[in-house]
Structure formats: C-alpha cells, structure tokens
Amino acid sequence: MMIVRDILKNKGYDIHSISADQTVFEAIAKMDELDIGALVVMDGSQLMGILSERDYRSKVILKGRTSKETKVSTIMTGDVICVGPQDSVESCMSIMTDKKIRHLPVLENNSVRGVISIGDLVKAIISKQKGEISHLRHYIQGEYPR
C-alpha cells in the first residue's frame, strides 16, 4: 500500500506558503510563478489556512473585490483538512473526492511537512498500476517461478 510519505519522498518536501497579511495579488503572482494551484498560509511555522485558485475565483472575482487590496486572510480557507505521512493514497483520494478539494497539507507533529495534490495522487496510483501490470506480464510469460 502506498502512503503519503512515499509521495513526498518522490516529489520533495517543498512547502510554498504566504502570510495572511499579504495581498491576494501577491499570492496569485506567487502561484503563477511556481505554476501551482494553492499556497499554505503560515504564521511562522503555524498553519493558518490554505489559499487556492478556487478561493480567488469565488471570493475575489465573484464578490467584486480587488486582488491588490484584499488580504489573504479575507479569502483563505481557515478550516484546513490535513493528512499525515502515514495516511494511504486511497484515503487521501477519498477525502479529496468527498470534500471537493485538490490540495492536502501534510502534518506531522503539528508541523507542515509538505502538500500533496490530486495530481500527485493520480501519478502515484498510475505508477503503482504500471508496476502491477509489469509484474503480471512477467508472471504470465513465465519469467517468474510458479
């Protein structure tokens, strides 16, 4: 069974963050520069929330706010759903599907260790399936003892 720790080992432990008092414009510019869809909102080492492209769309654009004047704290999602490094890929996929979210911060000992996305989970599942298919092909072709 593949777990979150396996994904982080492959993708890395980079944490892209922003502070709650920065502007939404700064956050969007950072997401664009990094080509990512969300930033964790941090106060030092403390997780305060998460800001996604969806938050921007529904809480700035559709509310008539301006990104250069609106603070991240105004639109961030404060009640963040998190997972741990030991959680399974399957349970994370279930959480993301049920909650309709695309990013999960990974917490260990109340500290952010990374962020996984729906894309990370899909890559992990595909990789696992390719390995299983390869193993079965070798077995069927008699390359493994029966």
MIDOSE-1310 file (N, C-alpha, C; in nm, 2 decimals, decimal comma, always signed):
residues 146
mmiv	+0,08/-0,12/+0,00/+0,00/+0,00/+0,00/+0,09/+0,12/+0,00; +0,06/+0,22/-0,09/+0,14/+0,34/-0,10/+0,08/+0,44/+0,00; +0,17/+0,51/+0,07/+0,13/+0,61/+0,16/+0,18/+0,75/+0,13; +0,13/+0,85/+0,19/+0,17/+0,99/+0,17/+0,32/+1,01/+0,18
rdil	+0,39/+0,95/+0,27/+0,53/+0,96/+0,29/+0,60/+0,92/+0,16; +0,55/+0,82/+0,09/+0,61/+0,77/-0,04/+0,60/+0,88/-0,14; +0,49/+0,95/-0,15/+0,47/+1,06/-0,24/+0,57/+1,17/-0,22; +0,58/+1,21/-0,09/+0,67/+1,32/-0,05/+0,81/+1,29/-0,08
knkg	+0,85/+1,16/-0,06/+0,99/+1,12/-0,09/+1,02/+1,14/-0,24; +0,92/+1,11/-0,33/+0,94/+1,13/-0,47/+0,93/+1,27/-0,52; +0,83/+1,35/-0,47/+0,81/+1,48/-0,52/+0,89/+1,59/-0,44; +0,93/+1,56/-0,32/+1,01/+1,65/-0,24/+0,92/+1,71/-0,13
ydih	+0,99/+1,78/-0,04/+0,92/+1,84/+0,08/+0,90/+1,99/+0,07; +0,91/+2,05/-0,05/+0,89/+2,19/-0,06/+0,76/+2,23/-0,01; +0,76/+2,34/+0,06/+0,63/+2,40/+0,11/+0,63/+2,54/+0,06; +0,53/+2,57/-0,03/+0,51/+2,70/-0,08/+0,40/+2,77/+0,00
sisa	+0,44/+2,88/+0,06/+0,35/+2,95/+0,16/+0,34/+3,10/+0,14; +0,25/+3,16/+0,20/+0,23/+3,30/+0,21/+0,18/+3,34/+0,34; +0,19/+3,46/+0,38/+0,14/+3,50/+0,51/+0,00/+3,56/+0,49; -0,08/+3,56/+0,60/-0,22/+3,60/+0,59/-0,23/+3,75/+0,57
dqtv	-0,13/+3,83/+0,60/-0,14/+3,98/+0,58/-0,09/+4,02/+0,45; -0,04/+3,93/+0,36/-0,01/+3,97/+0,23/-0,13/+3,98/+0,14; -0,12/+4,05/+0,03/-0,23/+4,06/-0,06/-0,26/+3,94/-0,14; -0,38/+3,93/-0,19/-0,42/+3,82/-0,28/-0,34/+3,83/-0,41
feai	-0,32/+3,95/-0,45/-0,24/+3,97/-0,57/-0,10/+3,91/-0,56; -0,03/+3,93/-0,44/+0,10/+3,87/-0,42/+0,09/+3,71/-0,42; -0,02/+3,66/-0,36/-0,04/+3,52/-0,36/-0,06/+3,46/-0,50; -0,14/+3,53/-0,58/-0,17/+3,48/-0,72/-0,04/+3,49/-0,80
akmd	+0,03/+3,60/-0,78/+0,16/+3,61/-0,86/+0,25/+3,50/-0,82; +0,26/+3,46/-0,69/+0,35/+3,35/-0,65/+0,30/+3,22/-0,70; +0,17/+3,20/-0,70/+0,12/+3,07/-0,76/+0,15/+3,06/-0,91; +0,14/+3,17/-0,98/+0,17/+3,18/-1,12/+0,31/+3,15/-1,15
eldi	+0,40/+3,21/-1,07/+0,54/+3,20/-1,08/+0,59/+3,05/-1,06; +0,52/+2,99/-0,96/+0,56/+2,85/-0,93/+0,48/+2,74/-1,00; +0,38/+2,79/-1,08/+0,29/+2,71/-1,16/+0,22/+2,60/-1,06; +0,16/+2,66/-0,96/+0,09/+2,57/-0,86/-0,05/+2,63/-0,84
galv	-0,14/+2,55/-0,78/-0,28/+2,59/-0,76/-0,32/+2,63/-0,62; -0,22/+2,62/-0,53/-0,26/+2,66/-0,39/-0,13/+2,69/-0,31; -0,15/+2,77/-0,21/-0,04/+2,81/-0,12/-0,09/+2,78/+0,03; -0,01/+2,73/+0,11/-0,05/+2,72/+0,25/-0,02/+2,86/+0,31
vmdg	-0,11/+2,90/+0,40/-0,10/+3,03/+0,47/-0,04/+3,00/+0,61; +0,08/+3,06/+0,63/+0,16/+3,03/+0,75/+0,18/+3,16/+0,83; +0,19/+3,14/+0,96/+0,23/+3,24/+1,06/+0,35/+3,18/+1,13; +0,47/+3,21/+1,07/+0,59/+3,14/+1,12/+0,58/+3,00/+1,08
sqlm	+0,59/+2,91/+1,17/+0,57/+2,76/+1,14/+0,43/+2,71/+1,17; +0,34/+2,80/+1,20/+0,20/+2,76/+1,23/+0,11/+2,77/+1,11; +0,04/+2,66/+1,08/-0,05/+2,66/+0,96/-0,18/+2,74/+1,00; -0,21/+2,84/+0,92/-0,32/+2,93/+0,94/-0,44/+2,90/+0,85
gils	-0,40/+2,85/+0,73/-0,51/+2,82/+0,63/-0,44/+2,78/+0,50; -0,53/+2,78/+0,40/-0,48/+2,75/+0,26/-0,56/+2,84/+0,16; -0,49/+2,88/+0,06/-0,54/+2,97/-0,04/-0,53/+2,90/-0,18; -0,64/+2,88/-0,24/-0,64/+2,81/-0,37/-0,70/+2,90/-0,48
erdy	-0,67/+2,86/-0,60/-0,73/+2,93/-0,72/-0,88/+2,94/-0,70; -0,94/+2,84/-0,65/-1,09/+2,84/-0,63/-1,13/+2,95/-0,53; -1,05/+2,97/-0,42/-1,08/+3,08/-0,33/-1,08/+3,21/-0,40; -0,98/+3,23/-0,49/-0,97/+3,35/-0,56/-1,09/+3,38/-0,65
rskv	-1,12/+3,27/-0,72/-1,24/+3,28/-0,81/-1,37/+3,32/-0,74; -1,40/+3,25/-0,63/-1,53/+3,27/-0,57/-1,53/+3,37/-0,46; -1,42/+3,41/-0,41/-1,42/+3,51/-0,30/-1,36/+3,65/-0,34; -1,30/+3,66/-0,46/-1,25/+3,79/-0,50/-1,32/+3,83/-0,63
ilkg	-1,30/+3,75/-0,74/-1,36/+3,79/-0,87/-1,51/+3,80/-0,86; -1,58/+3,69/-0,80/-1,72/+3,69/-0,80/-1,78/+3,78/-0,69; -1,70/+3,83/-0,60/-1,75/+3,92/-0,49/-1,72/+4,07/-0,53; -1,65/+4,09/-0,64/-1,62/+4,23/-0,68/-1,51/+4,29/-0,60
rtsk	-1,43/+4,21/-0,54/-1,31/+4,26/-0,46/-1,19/+4,28/-0,56; -1,09/+4,35/-0,51/-0,97/+4,36/-0,60/-0,86/+4,29/-0,53; -0,78/+4,22/-0,61/-0,67/+4,14/-0,55/-0,56/+4,22/-0,49; -0,54/+4,34/-0,54/-0,43/+4,43/-0,48/-0,47/+4,49/-0,35
etkv	-0,59/+4,49/-0,31/-0,64/+4,55/-0,19/-0,68/+4,44/-0,09; -0,72/+4,33/-0,13/-0,77/+4,22/-0,04/-0,66/+4,14/+0,02; -0,67/+4,12/+0,15/-0,57/+4,04/+0,22/-0,60/+3,89/+0,21; -0,50/+3,81/+0,21/-0,51/+3,67/+0,20/-0,60/+3,62/+0,32
stim	-0,59/+3,68/+0,43/-0,67/+3,64/+0,55/-0,82/+3,65/+0,52; -0,86/+3,74/+0,43/-1,00/+3,76/+0,40/-1,06/+3,65/+0,32; -0,98/+3,58/+0,24/-1,04/+3,48/+0,15/-0,99/+3,34/+0,17; -0,88/+3,33/+0,25/-0,83/+3,19/+0,27/-0,93/+3,10/+0,34
tgdv	-0,91/+2,97/+0,32/-0,98/+2,87/+0,39/-0,91/+2,84/+0,52; -0,97/+2,87/+0,63/-0,91/+2,86/+0,76/-0,92/+2,72/+0,82; -1,03/+2,65/+0,79/-1,05/+2,52/+0,85/-0,99/+2,42/+0,75; -0,86/+2,40/+0,76/-0,79/+2,32/+0,66/-0,79/+2,17/+0,69
icvg	-0,83/+2,09/+0,59/-0,83/+1,95/+0,61/-0,68/+1,90/+0,58; -0,62/+1,83/+0,67/-0,49/+1,78/+0,66/-0,48/+1,63/+0,67; -0,37/+1,58/+0,62/-0,34/+1,43/+0,64/-0,20/+1,42/+0,70; -0,17/+1,30/+0,74/-0,04/+1,26/+0,79/+0,04/+1,18/+0,69
pqds	+0,17/+1,17/+0,72/+0,26/+1,10/+0,63/+0,23/+0,95/+0,62; +0,16/+0,90/+0,72/+0,13/+0,75/+0,72/-0,01/+0,72/+0,65; -0,08/+0,83/+0,62/-0,21/+0,80/+0,55/-0,20/+0,74/+0,41; -0,29/+0,66/+0,38/-0,28/+0,59/+0,25/-0,33/+0,69/+0,13
vesc	-0,27/+0,65/+0,01/-0,31/+0,73/-0,11/-0,46/+0,72/-0,13; -0,52/+0,60/-0,10/-0,66/+0,57/-0,12/-0,74/+0,66/-0,03; -0,70/+0,67/+0,10/-0,78/+0,76/+0,19/-0,77/+0,90/+0,15; -0,66/+0,95/+0,10/-0,64/+1,09/+0,06/-0,73/+1,11/-0,06
msim	-0,74/+1,02/-0,15/-0,82/+1,03/-0,27/-0,97/+1,04/-0,23; -1,01/+0,96/-0,13/-1,14/+0,96/-0,08/-1,18/+1,10/-0,02; -1,08/+1,15/+0,06/-1,10/+1,28/+0,12/-1,12/+1,39/+0,02; -1,03/+1,39/-0,08/-1,04/+1,49/-0,18/-1,17/+1,48/-0,27
tdkk	-1,21/+1,36/-0,29/-1,33/+1,34/-0,37/-1,45/+1,39/-0,29; -1,46/+1,35/-0,16/-1,57/+1,38/-0,08/-1,58/+1,53/-0,05; -1,47/+1,59/-0,02/-1,47/+1,73/+0,02/-1,45/+1,83/-0,10; -1,43/+1,77/-0,22/-1,41/+1,85/-0,35/-1,30/+1,95/-0,33
irhl	-1,18/+1,90/-0,29/-1,06/+1,98/-0,27/-0,95/+1,91/-0,36; -0,85/+1,99/-0,39/-0,74/+1,94/-0,47/-0,60/+1,94/-0,40; -0,60/+1,99/-0,28/-0,47/+2,00/-0,21/-0,49/+1,97/-0,06; -0,39/+1,89/-0,01/-0,39/+1,85/+0,13/-0,25/+1,88/+0,19
pvle	-0,25/+1,97/+0,29/-0,12/+1,98/+0,36/-0,10/+1,85/+0,44; +0,03/+1,82/+0,46/+0,07/+1,70/+0,53/+0,13/+1,75/+0,66; +0,07/+1,71/+0,77/+0,12/+1,75/+0,91/+0,18/+1,63/+0,98; +0,29/+1,66/+1,05/+0,35/+1,56/+1,13/+0,40/+1,63/+1,26
nnsv	+0,35/+1,59/+1,37/+0,38/+1,66/+1,50/+0,35/+1,80/+1,49; +0,23/+1,83/+1,44/+0,18/+1,97/+1,43/+0,26/+2,06/+1,34; +0,34/+2,00/+1,26/+0,43/+2,08/+1,17/+0,40/+2,04/+1,02; +0,39/+2,14/+0,93/+0,37/+2,11/+0,79/+0,49/+2,05/+0,73
rgvi	+0,48/+1,93/+0,67/+0,59/+1,86/+0,61/+0,59/+1,87/+0,46; +0,47/+1,91/+0,41/+0,46/+1,91/+0,26/+0,31/+1,93/+0,22; +0,29/+1,93/+0,10/+0,15/+1,94/+0,04/+0,14/+1,85/-0,07; +0,03/+1,77/-0,07/+0,01/+1,68/-0,19/-0,12/+1,73/-0,26
sigd	-0,11/+1,71/-0,39/-0,23/+1,75/-0,48/-0,29/+1,63/-0,54; -0,41/+1,65/-0,60/-0,48/+1,54/-0,66/-0,39/+1,48/-0,77; -0,32/+1,57/-0,84/-0,22/+1,52/-0,94/-0,12/+1,43/-0,89; -0,07/+1,46/-0,77/+0,03/+1,37/-0,70/-0,03/+1,23/-0,68
lvka	-0,15/+1,23/-0,63/-0,22/+1,10/-0,60/-0,24/+1,02/-0,73; -0,29/+1,09/-0,84/-0,31/+1,02/-0,96/-0,18/+0,96/-1,02; -0,07/+1,04/-1,01/+0,06/+0,98/-1,05/+0,10/+0,86/-0,97; +0,08/+0,87/-0,84/+0,11/+0,75/-0,76/+0,03/+0,63/-0,79
iisk	-0,10/+0,65/-0,81/-0,18/+0,54/-0,85/-0,14/+0,48/-0,98; -0,12/+0,56/-1,08/-0,08/+0,51/-1,21/+0,05/+0,44/-1,20; +0,15/+0,49/-1,13/+0,28/+0,43/-1,11/+0,26/+0,29/-1,05; +0,18/+0,28/-0,95/+0,15/+0,15/-0,88/+0,09/+0,05/-0,98
qkge	-0,01/+0,10/-1,06/-0,07/+0,01/-1,15/+0,02/-0,04/-1,26; +0,11/+0,05/-1,31/+0,21/+0,01/-1,41/+0,30/-0,10/-1,35; +0,34/-0,09/-1,22/+0,42/-0,19/-1,16/+0,35/-0,32/-1,15; +0,23/-0,32/-1,11/+0,15/-0,44/-1,10/+0,13/-0,51/-1,24
ishl	+0,10/-0,42/-1,34/+0,08/-0,48/-1,48/+0,21/-0,54/-1,52; +0,32/-0,48/-1,50/+0,45/-0,54/-1,54/+0,48/-0,67/-1,47; +0,45/-0,67/-1,34/+0,47/-0,79/-1,26/+0,38/-0,90/-1,32; +0,26/-0,87/-1,35/+0,17/-0,98/-1,40/+0,21/-1,03/-1,54
rhyi	+0,26/-0,93/-1,62/+0,31/-0,97/-1,76/+0,42/-1,07/-1,75; +0,52/-1,04/-1,66/+0,63/-1,13/-1,64/+0,59/-1,26/-1,58; +0,49/-1,26/-1,50/+0,44/-1,39/-1,44/+0,37/-1,47/-1,55; +0,29/-1,41/-1,63/+0,22/-1,48/-1,73/+0,31/-1,53/-1,84
qgey	+0,42/-1,46/-1,87/+0,52/-1,50/-1,97/+0,62/-1,60/-1,91; +0,60/-1,64/-1,79/+0,68/-1,75/-1,73/+0,81/-1,70/-1,68; +0,83/-1,57/-1,66/+0,96/-1,52/-1,62/+0,98/-1,53/-1,47; +0,88/-1,57/-1,40/+0,89/-1,58/-1,25/+0,85/-1,73/-1,22
pr	+0,92/-1,79/-1,12/+0,88/-1,93/-1,09/+0,74/-1,93/-1,03; +0,67/-2,04/-1,07/+0,53/-2,05/-1,02/+0,52/-2,13/-0,90
